[in-house]
């Protein structure tokens, strides 16, 4: 019997996943510009030597902020020939990151093996790859994911969570991240607005910051949204994180 691609995700399943993403309180800093390309992450960068940043486009403000702190940033994007600005701590690969290995794509494990094969210390991951984040997370080894002390991922196409087959893929990817990390911030990207369904408001794109569980000392829920360091991504109407995502 074939899958009905129009099958809707039960509201209870949506609420359960959103509840699992509720952020914990953390001391946050902003890296990058006060608009698109800037992210909030925990103030826990000491000792991190390397960062991986798939998805470059023309904006490199976040990566430049890390580079100025002495972190070497590995960047990858097949759609451009290099980052938007130059820095001695930038290392660029002209490839997309995903679940494939070919002339256009590489996996996270292949990328890490290429650049720092013997390094077993803590890393940072910032990922904005236009919907390929799900396949990338699922195809990345648990061992490598656990090396990332901090993960910042822009999550796209949240409106498609309403389709049950897509939701099953999404929920597996998020559950994999939450085996080792906890959410410490969510910022809705106001470029695409939100939709309402089944009593829930779903921003179409959110930026999620996670910290590895062994770095979290107190597990108190965060209650202030937007955070004082948050900034709109575009000049479109501001988009507040809906209450169900943190209360």
Secondary structure, 3 states (H helix, E strand, C coil): CCCCCCCECCHHHHHHHHHHCCCECCCEEEECCCCCCCEEEECCCCCCCEEEEECCCCCCHHHHHHHHCCCEEEEECCCCCCCCCCCCCEEEECCEECCCCCCCEECHHHHHHHHHCCCCCCEEEEECCCCCHHHHHHHCCHHHHHHEEEEEEEECCHHHHHEHHHHHHHHHHHHHHHCCEEEEEEEECCCCCEEEECCEEEECCEEEEEEEHHHCCCCCECCCCCCCCCCCCCCCCCCCCCHHHCC
